[in-house]
């Protein structure tokens, strides 16, 4: 027994000093509604390199989420569920208004982040260029890029928010069609089953309204107005059902 103790100590030291395994993951850079709709995998390949000793019973867990994180997804889905539910919250804004306000807050953070980046870039250019004419040219270029990037990120945020709402309506349509085994929001299965109150044709009409709105978001229009118009058309579809 006394001879075995040092051996265990050496093994533990060797395990602590062994090179750690490395991961190389090949992924799709953007998770969009189109990718989900066509069942295109986000994670294409995972290469694991283990230069050390074998690791028994190891588990690799992969969670896919957007840059905003799962909390924002849950907030959007919460308001989407309320929009298509007969029940309304006892206090606070209407679900459609809360949905849009959540997007506006997200877009405000985008603007703030880009402004900070532009401020840093401006300071770098002011140190780099002494000639005022050259400095103005580069500053104008930097401001132009920042404006274009702001417009792009705001548009992507609006499209992503709409895609989450579409995913909820699509799942309502799926459940109403009797195919609840192919849900996209499978972690909300029970809520979706309870929320279905109409025919598949009704939810298909809602999906058509959302599809037209997504095309509008690709254009240079006011995104808030586009979403407000969409929610108004949702009401029209519901009252005419």
N, C-alpha and C positions, 0 to 999 in steps of 0.2 A: 504493500500500500504506500509506503514511504517513497518508493522509487517512482510510482505513478504520478504523484503530485506535481513534480517539476515539469513532467511531460504535458500535463494539462495547462500549466501556466505558459509554457512555450507555445502551445497551440493557440491559446488566446491572444498572445502577443503577435503571433504571425497573422491571425485573422484581422487584428487591428491595424497592422502595417501593410496588409495586402492592398494593391490598387483597387479602387472602387470600380464597379461596372459602369459603363457609359451607355447612354441611349442616343440614338439618332432617329428622329421622327420625321417622316415626310407627310406633310399635311396640305390640305387646300387652304389658301390664305384667307378666304372669305366663306363664311357659312351663311348661305342665303336660302330664301324660299324655293328658288328654282332647283338648287342642289337637293334640298330635302324632298321636293316633289318628285324628282327623277331618281331618288334613292341612290345618289352618288355619295360614296364614302368620303368622309372628311379626313380620316386618318388612312393614308394609303399604305404605309409601311413603317414598321418599328424594328430597327436593328439594335440588338443588345450585344455589347462586347464585354466579356468578363475575363480580364487578364489574370485574375486571381484564382483561388480554389473554388470548387463547386459550391453553390449556395442552395441548400435544400429548402424545399417548401416555399420558395419565393413567389410573390404575387405582384403582378403589374396591373394597376388600375388606371384607366384613362377617363377623364371627364372633359367633355367638350362644352365650352361656353364662350360667349362673346366677350369683347373687351370690357364691357360694362359689368359683367359678372351675373350670377344667377339671381341676385336680388332684384335687379331691374326687370328681368324676364318675369319674375313672379308678380311684380307690380303691374306690368302690362297685361298679363293674363288675368289678374284679379279684376281689373277694370273691364277687360273684354268680356269676362264671364258675366259681370253685372250688366253690361250693355244688352246682352241677349237673354237676360233673365227677367222674369216678371217682377222679381223683388228688387227694391231700390234701397240703398243705404239710408238709415233714419236721419243722418246728418251729413254734412259735407257736400261737396259739389256733385253734380250729376256724373255718372260714370264716363260718359263721352267727354265731358269737360275735364275730368280728372285725367283721362287718357292723354288728351292733348296737352294739358299742363305738365304732365310727366315728360313728354317729348320736348316741350319748350325748355324745361329745366335742364334736360340733357344737352340740348343745343346750346344753351347758355354756357354750360361748362366747356363745350367745344370752343366757343368763341373766346372764353377766358384763357384756355390753354394755348390757343393760337396767338393770342395777344402777348402772352408771356414769351412764346418762342420768337415772335417778331421783335420784341424789346431786346432780347439777347442778341438776335441777328443784327439789329441796328447798332448796338454797342460794338459788336465785332467789326462792322463796316466802318464805323467812325474811327476806330483805331487803325484800321488797315489803309484807309484812303484819306490823304490830306487835301487833295484837290477837291474843291467844293462841287465842281461840275461832275467829276467822276463819282463822287460820293452820292450826289443826287440821282445819278443814273442807276446806280446799284440799289439805292434805297427804294426807288420807284419799282424796280424789278422785284425786290423782296416783298414790297407791299402788294404788288399784283399777284404774286404767287400765293401770298397769305389769303387774299380775298378769294382766289379760285379754290384753294384748299378748304376754306371755310364753307363755301357753297357746296363743295363735294361732300364734306363730312356731314353737313346739315341734311343734305339730301339722303345720304346713306342712313343716317339715324332715323329719318322719317320712314324710309322704306323698310328698315328693320322693324320699327314699331308696327307698321302695317302688316308685315309678314307674320308677326306674333299674333296679331288679331286674326289674320287669315287662317293661321294654324288652328286657332280655337274654333272658328266657324267650320273649317274643314272637318275637324273631329266631330263636331255636332252633326254634320251631314253624314259622316261615316257611321256614327252610332244610330242615327235615324234610319240608315240603310241596313242596319243589322250586321255590321262588319266591325265591331268594336275591337277586334284583334289586331287592327292595323292603325292604331292611334299614333299620332305624332307626339302628343302630350300624354304619354301613357302613365306618367306619374300623377296625373289628374283624372284617371279613369272614372273613379266613383263620382266625382263632381260632374263630369261630362255626361255620364249616364243619367244622372238626376236632372241635368239641365235641359235635356231634349224635350221640347214641348211642341214641335212642329214636324211637318213632313220633310223628306229629303229635298223635294222640289223647292220648298221655302228657303232652305239653307243654300241650295244651288243658286237661287236668285241673289242672295246676300253675297255669295262669292263672286258673282258677276259684277255687282256694284263695286266690291273691293278691287277687282281686277281693273276696272276702268279708272279707279282712283290711283292705282299704282302707275298707270300710264301717265296720268296727270302729274304725278310727282317727278317724273322724268323730265318734265317741261319746266320752263322758268316761270313758275306760278307760286303764289303764296301757299305754302304747305299747310298752314293753319286753316286757311279758308277751304282748301281742298278736303281736309279731313272733316271739317264742320259740315261741308256739303255731303260728304259720304255718310256721316251719321244721320243727317236729315233724310237721305234716301233710304237708309235702313229703316227709319220710322215709317216711311211711306210703304215699304215692302211689308212691314209687320201689320200695319193697319189695313192693308188691302188683302191680307191673307184670309 
